Amino acid sequence: MKRDMRLTDDGEATFQALRRQGRIVLDVEQLERSLSSSEIGHRIFLLLEQYRSRMVRNVDEVALYQRAIAGWLLSPALDERLDEPEATISIPAAQPEDAAHRNALRLLSMVAELHKAGYQRLRIAAGMSPSGFHWRCHIIPADNVRLNGWEPSSWDTVDANYSSADEDRYFGWEDAPGKTARDLARLFLERFPAIAMRGAGRDLTYAGWFVQILGAAENGQFPVFCADYSIDTAPADMPPPPTGTLPRQMPDLIDHEHLTEAALPGPNASWNEIAPFCLTYDGYFGGLRSAEECFDIARSGQRIGFHRASMDQLRTLLFIFQRQAKWDPCGFFESSESKVLLARAAIAEIRSRLNTRQKSPEYKDIETLLEVGVDQRTIRLIGMRVDGKWLLRVTEHPVSSESVSPSTWLTSWRNALEELDKHHWPYLQPHFVHPLFRKKLEAALSARFPEGHEQVWRAWHPLRRV
């Protein structure tokens, strides 16, 4: 494979730009979204293929590839405006004429006073009411903030709430009118001692960002992170992620064979109770799948019906639902009753299978390993693990686990390919490829088209994605 100079040069240039910054604050969620997209992942894959095919041995060239890969990996962290001078704003000569602006500005100034007093771990979660008429602002400690820098991990403990509809009666205090920002800060410490205690501590990054936000508010531009309508907030106007806190403990991964009913949420569980279970399965398969592929798998499980879906399809649906909810900036997912009902239905099907497994130890979960089709015809290679080995079968129709007899299964990959060849599978449209069988199927395609058939390979491009 020839070296693509653009891949190495662009990656190297990005790495050097990051190096000049010295230290960077990396948005892990943005990094995850970028890596799960086909663009950056495909470029890294090509770099690795070049590295492998060229048998690079020169120390300098090895270092070049390493820097290029690092550059592409960390490219979401690069702020393209770093080389440009920061925009400045005017210093207002007087207070805002609008009373609502004055009241909101006094609240933000109260937070700045608290920061000056050593409570820099107090943050704001600001947004608009559903009507769009009122600005809302919640004061929360950093240990209750998600990685996006503003959204509460739990709304149940958010007690310091303000709406511009309250005018200057901050937090419902009847004695607040006429108070200065410094007076309000003292009242806050007296009346919200638990929040203040959790907000005590240094966070210079956030406090510095907040000063800039306060300056914008003095010019009439108030922070809005969330609304029931589309908003366009510049990344630089979003708060930095919380620092100095231990991340919430992630649930351990549980494979299908070791999954028990005790790990499942209840039949009427809320989304907050369902979400941790969703993370007991890695739908990305350690990076072999993209988010787009996970959504495709989830949709295919819905299309054929949960009673016919594989355990992988059911748990991938729950997994990608959790990722979708995490990326949702305003909590719309959690308030979607249809999504929660769908998640409950998937869990109910998993519970039913676990009950069947408990009653019948010989029961095995069936996985879809390959699905191809054209028009109304669908060919599937399905498999189940028995004592650590795969039993395989080719079928033309969706198959439920109850209708398959173990005696009909094939015990070797070669025999399974022979059965697939009877259906001319390479010429059908690929719908799904299991990550664990991707390399095997790619090798099988290469063996059948040694000189390359561009039309076939273009159809199978999802198989080659990483």
N, C-alpha and C positions, 0 to 999 in steps of 0.2 A: 504493500500500500504506500503510495506516495505521500510525502508529508504535506499537509495543508498548512501553508505558512500563516494563513489568516487565523486559524485556530490557536496556534502557539503564540503568534505575535499579539493577538488581541487579549488572550489570557495573560500573557506576560505583562502587557501594558496595564491591564487592570490590577494585577498584583503589585506592580511598582507604584501605581497611584495610591493603593491602600497602604503600601509600605511608607510612603511619604507622610501619611497621616499619623504614623506612629501607633496610636491606639484607636480602635474603632469600637462603637457600640453596635452589636449585631442584633437585628430583629430576627429572632429564631423563627417566628411564625412566617415572616416574609421569606426567609431562607427555605423553609419547608415547602411553601407554595411554589417557589422558583424551582426547587429540585424535583418536585412532583410534576412540573410541566415538562412537556416533551422537548422544548427548545434547549434549555440548559443541559438537561439530562442527556440529550442526543449528542451535544457537543462534547461532553465529558466522555461519553462512550466512544466517540470517534477518536478522541485523543488517546484513550487507552488502547484502542485497536491499532493506532499508528505506532504507539510505543511498543506494543507486543510484536507487530509485524516487522518493524525495523530492527528488532533485536538491539536496542540502544545500549551501548556499553561505555561510550565516552562520558566522563564525569560531568562535563559542562552541559552536554545535551540532556543527560538525565535530570540535572538540576533545572534546565529550561522546561522540560515537560512537567516536572513537579510544580514549578511556579505557575505554569499555564493552567494546570488543573486547579490549583489553589485559587487562582484568579477567577476562574469561572465559578467555582464553588462559592466564593465570597463576594461575587459581583453584586448581589442584592444590597450589600453593606455600603457600596460606593455611592456617595452623594455627588452627582455630577456638577453640583453648583459650588463645590468646595473651592474651585479656582476663581470663582466670581466674587466680587465684593458683596458683603451683606447689605441688603436694603435697609435704609434708615427710615425712621418715622418722625413726625414733628412732635414737639413737646407742647401740649395744649396750654393755652394761657388761662383757661377758666374751666370750671366744672361743666359737664354736659347740661344743656338746657332741659333735655327730656328727663322727667322724674324717674321713669323706669330705668334709664341708663345710669342715672346717679345711684339708684338703689343697688343695681347689680354690680356697679363698680365698687361701691362701698363693701359689698360682700367679698369680692375678690381682694380688695385691699386688706380686709380682715385676715384672710388667709396669708397674705404677705407678711402681716404683723406677726402671725403665729410662726411663720418660717423664721423671721428674725429672732424670735424668742427661743428657737431651738426645736420647733415642731415641724421640721422639714419633711417628715414622713406622712404628713397630712396631704391628701390629694383631692382634686375635684373631679366629679363626673358630671359634665355639663351637656345639656341637650335641650331640645324643644318639646313642648307638649304636643299631643296628637293633633290638636287644633292648629298648631303653628303660631298661636298668639302669645304664648308665655314661655319665657326662658326658665329652665330649671337647673339647679346646681345642688349636688349632694357632696358633703364633706366626708371623706372616708380615709381610714389609715391604709398605708401601703401594703400591709399584710393581708388586706382583703381586696387586692387589685390584681387583675389578670395581666398577662404579659403585654397586652396592648396599651398599658399604662394608665387606663382610666376606668375600665369596666369592673364593677364589683364581682368578686368570685361568688359572693352570696348577698342577695338583696335583703335577706331576712334581718341582717344586723345593721342595715343602713338607717340611722335614726336622725342624722342632721340633714334635713331636707329643706330646700328653699325653692319657691316659685315666685316669679315676678308678679303673679297675681296677689301675693301677700304684701306687695309694696315694701314698706320699710319695717314691717313686723316680722323680722327675721326669725325663722324657726318657730313662728307662732308666739314670739315674745311680745307681750303687750307693752313692755317698758323699753322696747328697742328704738322706737322713733326718736330721732334727734341725737342718737348716740354716734360717736365717731368710730372709725375702723378700729382704733386702738381700744376704745371702750368695748366694742363688740368682741374683740379678741379676748379680753379679760372675762367677759360673760361666758364666752364659749368654754374657756378652761373651767369655769365654775359649774356650768350646767351640763357639760358633756365630758366629765372627768375620765371615763373609760376610753372614749375615742381619743382624747388628748394624750392619755398615757401611752396608747398604742402608736400615736403619731409622733411621739418624742424621738428625736434622733436626727442624724445628719444625712442629707441626700442632696449634695450640692448640684448634681446634674439636674434634678427635678426643680430645685429652687431657682437655678439659673434659667431654665426653660420658662418657669412661671413668671419671672420678671419680664420676659419678652411678651408673654401673653397679657400681662397686666398693662404693658405699654400699648399693645394693640387695642385693649379694651378702653383705655383712656381716649383713643381715637374712634371709638364706636364700633370696633370689631371684637365681638365677644366670642369666646370659645364655644363651639357646638360639635360634639362628638357623635351625637345620636339624634335621629328624627324619624318620623313616620313617612318621610318623603326623601327623595334623593338629595344628598348633600355632597359637596365637593370640598373636602378639607385637605389642604396641602400636607404632605407627610411631615414637613418641618413644623407644622402647627400642632401635630399630635404629640402627646407626652412621651417621654422615654419610659422604657419598661422599669418596673420596680427593682431595686437593688438591695442587697443585704438581707434578703429573706430566703429561707429554704423553700424550694418548690414543693407544691403539694405532692404527697406520695402517690406515684402512679400505680395502678393495680398491676399485679403480675399477669403475664400472658398465660393463658390456659389453652392447650390444644384440644381438639375435639375429643380425643380419647379420654382425657382426664377431666373433661367438663362434667360437673354434677349439678343437680337441681338446686343445691344450696347456694351456688354462685349466681343464680338467676334473680332478677328483681321480681317483686310481686306482680300478680295479674293486673292490678290497678296502679302500678307505680307511676310516679311523676317523672318528668324528664330528668330532673336532678338526681333521681334514684336510678334511672336507666343509664345515664351517660357513663358512670364508672364501669359498668359491665361491658359497654361497647369497646372499651380500651383493653379488654382482656384478650383481644384478637387483633393481630397486625394485618389489616387488609392490604397494606403496601408490600407485604411479604419481604420485608427487609430492603425495600427500594426496588424490587423487581417490577412492581406495578406503579402506575401513576394514579393520581386522583381521578383522572378521566376514565381510566380502565375500571377503577373501583365503582364509579357511578354506572358504567355499562353493566358490570356484574350485578349490581343491585337491581337495575332495571330489568335484566333478564330474569332474575328470581321473581320479581313481581309479575312479569309477563306470563310465565308458565304456571304461576301459582305457588304459594309457599309450601303446600303439601307435596309438590314435585321438586321444589328447589333443593339444591345440595346444601349441606351445612355451611360450606364456604360461601355460597350466595347469601344465606341468611345472615351470617355473622359479618360478612363484608358490608351488607346493607346497614347493619347497626353501626359498624365502624365508620363508614363514610357519613352517616347521619351525625355522628359525634363530631367529626371534623367539620362538617358543614355548620353545625351549631357553634363551634369554636370560632369559625371565621366570620360568623354573623355579628356585625358590630353593634346591633341594637336589640338583640334578643328576640327578633321576630320568629326564629325557629322554635324557641321554647314555647312561644304562645300559639304555635300552629297545632291545632287539635288533630288535624289529619295526619301529621308526621308522628305525633305521639301515639296515635291509635295504630298506625302502621308498625311502629317499633314494638308495641305491645303484641301485635299479631305475630310478628316474627319470633318474639320470645316465647309466645304460647306454642308455636310449632316446635321450637327447640325443646321446650319442656315436655311436649308430647313424645318426642323421639327419645329423650332421656328416660322417660317412664317406660317406654317400650324396651329400651336397652336393659333397664334394670330387671324387667320381667323376663326378658329373653336374652341371656348372655351371648347367644350366637349372633345377635343382631349387629350389623355393621353399617356405619354411615357411608353413603355413596357420594362420591365427588365427581363432578364433571371435569374432565381433563382436557377435552377438545370438543368444540362445537363448530360445525361448518354447515352451510346450507345454501339453497337457492330456491326461490319461489316459496312453495309450501313444504318443501322437503328439507328435513334437518337430520344430519348425521352427528351422533355423539360418541365419543370415546369416554366411557365412565370407568371409575375404579373404586376399589375399597381396600383398605389395609387389613391384612390378617397376619398377626404375629410379625409385624414389621415389614411385610412384603406386600406388593401390589397385586391384586387380581383385577384383570382388565376385561372389558366387554364393549363391543360396538353395537349400537342400536340406532334405528331410524326414528324412534318415537321417544318422547319424554317417558322416563321409567321411574316409578316410585319404588322405594326400597322393598315394599312388601311383595312386589310382583317379580322380583329377580331371584332366581335360585342360584346358590353358590356353585352348583355343578356346571353351570353354563359359562363360567368365567375362564378367561385365558390366563395362563401363568407366566407368559413371556412377552416381552416387548416386540420381538420379531413376529410372533403370531398375531399380535394386535395390529401391527402395521400391515400384515398380509390381508387381514380382514378389512382394514381401512382402504387398502388399494382397490378392493373390489368395488368400492363406491366412488373411485376417482376423486378422492378427497382434496388433492392439491388444487383442483380446478374449481372448487366450490368457494363461496365467500366465507372467510373465517369470521366467526362471531366471538369466540372465546378460546383462550389458551391458558391452561393452568401454569403458573410460574415455575413449578417444580418440573414440568415437562417441556418447557420452552426450548431448552438446548437440544433435547432429544428430537423434537419436531423440526427444529431448524436443521439439524444434521440430516434428518430424513428428507427434507425438501432439497437440500444441497445434493444429496445422492441421486435424487430423481431429476434434477436439473443442473448437471455439472457445468454446462457451458453458459448457464444464466438465461433465464427467461424474464425479461424486465416486466412484462405484464403480470406474470405470476408473482414476482417478488414485490411489485407495487401493491398488489392485493393483500399480500401477507406482511406489509410493513409493521402492523402492530406487534407481530411476533418478534421483530428485531429491535423493538424499543426496550430501553432499560429505565 
